[in-house]
Amino acid sequence: MNLQPLKFTPLYKYRIWGGEKLKTILQKDYNEKNIGESWEISDVSGDETQVSLGLFKGKTLRDLIKQFKGDFVGNTVYDKFGEEFPLLIKFIDAETPLSIQVHPSDEIAKQRHNSFGKNEMWYVMQADEGAELIVGFDQKINKETYTKHIHNNTILDVMHHEKVSKGDTFYIPTGRVHAIGAGVLLAEIQQTSNITYRIYDYDRVDSKTGEKRELHNDLAIDVIDYEVYDNYKTPYELLKNQSSKLVHSPYFTTNILEINTTVKKDYANIDSFVIFMCVEGSLDLIHTDEIYTLKIGETLLLPASLKNISLKSSFAKVLEVYY
């Protein structure tokens, strides 16, 4: 069987802060309330997404890597990660704020949890008026003053709050304290990890459990980056009908394409799978005369052995992600 572009069936995740935008804006199909996350492509243990249609329907990422190895993920990726898929791809809808949180590095996550760390990035798809993200600190603090702010419930007073709008992009390295604010819909690209240290949660109670959610300040205090930075938002220049750099990191590469014609892409120089996330409009991905339609809120994976495609649209914005 020859490899082909693949769509996966999303996994919908209840979150205390989840809203309705995954359904109303991204046209996701589910009936539950408070769905905060759509896991589009996942190899997290117990939460593996499956191919939704075609020859490989029902197959997981692990199944496909085992069968096709470097042809599926790229030889460089296979040599480094074996049968583990390195990225987790999500859409996130925050009706109310997420907890203030931080993620550990690869080294600490491996030591404590036998997991990858969690470097991640956000691309804002829609934001209500006045909506904000909380990223990093506005004041220089240390472990001692951090601990006082946690005990006094004043950690928000020293954090950087940034009003956001569609198209804003943020890279969140491990160690950077952060939270998505109320009214934000975004695309998230991250390492394959489900390790989060929650440090402040507004004293709220989860209606499903009737209890407050667990905090992890003992674990968090040694992983936090307490530095203050001049700018937390990622600047970029958006060029039409070509890949424009968003976030290039050791953990993933993300570009954005704004398309209003037919764009031919040749990935001969990229030894990796490529993931497309449609964040606005719709487009057709064409490979060997087969057409794969991608609408806003949909995601597609191009295996590493497929090097030449065309992207066709009258208007679309798509994130292009690879290792």
N, C-alpha and C positions, 0 to 999 in steps of 0.2 A: 504494500500500500504506500502510495506517495503522500508526503505531507502536504498540507494545504492551510490557508489562513483559518484560524479557529476562533470561535466565540464560545464563551463559557456561561453556564447558568449561575447568576449571582446568588450569594448567600446574604439574606437580610437579617440585620442584627438589631434586636431591641436595645435601646439605650434610654436611660432616665431622661436625657435631654433631647431625644429624637422628635422630629416633627413630621410634616407631610410633604415636603418638597421633593423627596425622591419619587413620590408618586405624582404630584401635581406638575412639577417642572420637568422631571426626567422620565415620566411615564413608566415608572417601575410598577410591576404587577404583584401586589401583596395585599393582605387584608388586616394585618396586625396594626396596632397602634404604636406610636413612639418608636418607629424604625429610624435609627440614626445613621446606620452605615449599610452600604451595599458593597460587599466584598466581591469584586469583579473577577479577580484572578488571585487565587490563594493556594499556597502549599502548607499553610499552618496545620499542624497535626490535629485531626478531628474536624477541621474546617476546610477540607480540600474541595475546590470547585471542580466541576465536571464539564466536559465539552457538551454543548447544548444541541448540536446537530451535525449531520454529515457522517463520513466514514468512521470517525472516532468518537461518536456520541457516547457519553457515559464515562469516557476515559479521564483520569486525573492527570495533572502535570507530572506526577511521579511515574505513572504508567507510561506516559509518552517519553519521558527522559530515559527510562529503563529500556524502552524499545529502540529509540532513535539516537540517544546519547548526544554527541556534538552536533548532529544534523538538526536536532531540535533546539538546543540552547546555545550552540556555538562551542567549538573545541576549548577555547579559553575558559568559558564559563563551566563547562563540564569538568575540566581539569581541576578547577578550584573548588567547585561545590558538589561534584558527583551527581547523585540523583536528587539533590535538594534544589528547589527553585529559589533564586535569591531575592525576589521582589514580591511584595504584596500591594495590590492595586485596589483603591477604594473610591467611592463617592460618599461624602459625609454631609448630613443635614443637621445643624444645631439650632433647634427652636429655642432652647435655653442654653446657658453657657456650659461648656465642658469643665471638668475639674481642672485646677491648676496642677500641672504634672511635669514629669521629666523622664527621659529614657536613658538607660545605661549604655555604655560603649560595648563594642564587641568583646573586649577583654573581660569586663566585669560581668556582662550577661553570660558569657561562656562559663566563667568561674561560679557564678551564683545560680544560674538557671539552665545551663547547658543549651543556650540559645544564642542566636545572633543578637547584636545590639539593634538599635532602632533609630538610624538616621532617616529623616523623612523630609518631604516638601509638600507645600500646599499651593494650589492654583485656585483662586477664588472665581467661582462660576456665577454667583449671584449673591448680593448682600442687601439686606433691608437698610433703609436710611438710618444712619448713625451706628450701624453694626461695626464691631471691632474685633481684632485679634489681640491676644496678649502674648507678647514674645520678649523674653529676656528682661533685664532690669534697667530702670532709669537712674537708680542710685547705686553706688558701690557699697556692697555689704559683704560680710564674711559669715562664717558658720555661726558665730555667736549672735550677731544681730539677726541673721536669718532665723535662728531658733526662737528669739524673742518675738519676731513678727509672727511666726507660726503659733506660738502660745497665745498671742494677743489677737489672733485673727486679723492681722493687718498686713499680710503679705502682699495684697493687691496694691497697697499704697506705694510700694517700691518697684512695682513692675511696669514695663513699657506697654502702654495701651495705644493701638494704632487703628484709626478709622480706615475701613477698607471698601473697595468697590471692585466690580468685575474686572478680571485680568490681573489683579495684584498677586504677586508670587512671593513666597517665603521659603527659605531653606531652614530646616530645624535640625541642627546637628545634635548628637547625643550630648547631654549635659545642659542644654538650653531649656530653661523652665518656660512653659508655654500653655496656652489654652485657646480653643476656638470660642469666640463669643456668640451670643444669641443672634439669630437672623442671618447666619452665614451658610451658604451651600458651596462646597468645594470638592475638588479632586485631590486625592492624597496618594503619593507614591512613596513607598517606604521599603526598608529591608523586611524580609520575612521574619517577623517577630511579633509576639503579642505581650511583650513585657513593658508595663507602664507603672511608674511609681507616682501615685496620687498623693499630693501634698496639701491640698485645700479643696473642699467641696461644698462651700457655702452653707454648711450645717444642714443640708437638705436630706430628706428621707425618701428612699425609693418606694414608690407606691406598690410595687410588686412584692417586696420583701417586708415592708413596714419598718425597715432599719436604715440607718445611715451607712454609706459605703465605707469600706476600709481605707484608711490612709497608710502611707508607707514612708513616713518621714525618717525613720531609722535607716532605711535603705537609701533614701534619696540624698541625704545630707552630704555624702562623700562623692556623689557623681555630679553635683550641680556645678556649672560654670558661673561663678559669681561676678565675672567681669561685666562692665558696661560697654556697649558698642555704639558707634556713631549712627549706624543704620542697620535695621533688621530686615527691611524689605529688599528683595532682589531686583535690581534694575535690569531692564532688557530693551532691545530695539526690535520691534515687530516689522519684519519685511514680508511683503506679500509673495505667496507662491514659492517660498523656499523655507528651509529649516532655520529658525531663529533660536539662538541659544537662550535657554532659561536657567537651568541648574545643571552644571557638570561637576560631579563629585566622584570620589573613589567608589561609591556604592551604586550609583546609577547616573545615567545621562538623560536629561529631559530637554527637548526642544519643543517649540510651538510652530505650527504651520497655519497661516491664514490663506485659504484657497478660494479662488473664484474662477478657476479654469481647470485644465488637465495638467497635473504635475507628474512627471516621470521620476521615479526614485530607483537608484541603484545602490544596494547595500553590500557590494562586493568588498568594501574596505572595513566592514563592521562584522566582527566575529561574535555575533550575539543574535538572539531573538530580538524582535522589535514589537513593542506594544503601542497600539493607537487608542487614545481615549478621546472621544468626540465631546468637546466642551461647549460647542455652539454650532447651530445649523445641522447639516447632514452632508454626507459624501458617499461616493462609491469607491471602493478599493477594487482594482481590477488586476487579476493575476491569471495568466494563460487563458484569456477570454472569459474567465469566470468572474462574476460581479458579486461583491460582498458589500451590502449597504450598511452604513454606520450612521446612526442618528444621535442627537445629543443624549448623553448619558449611557452610550453603548461603548463597549471595549472589544478590541480584537487583537489577537496575538499572531504575528507572522513568524513562523519557525525560521531558524538561522539559515537553513539551506535554500530558502526562497529569497533570491537576491533582487529580482526586478519586478516592480509593480507600478501601477499608475493610480493616482488619486484624482478623482474628478468631482467638481462641485461648482454650483453657482455662488455658494457662500458656505464656508465651514471654518471652524477653528478646531484643530486637533493637536493633542499632545503626543509627541513621538518619544518613546521611552525605550532605552536599551541599557545593557550592562556596560 
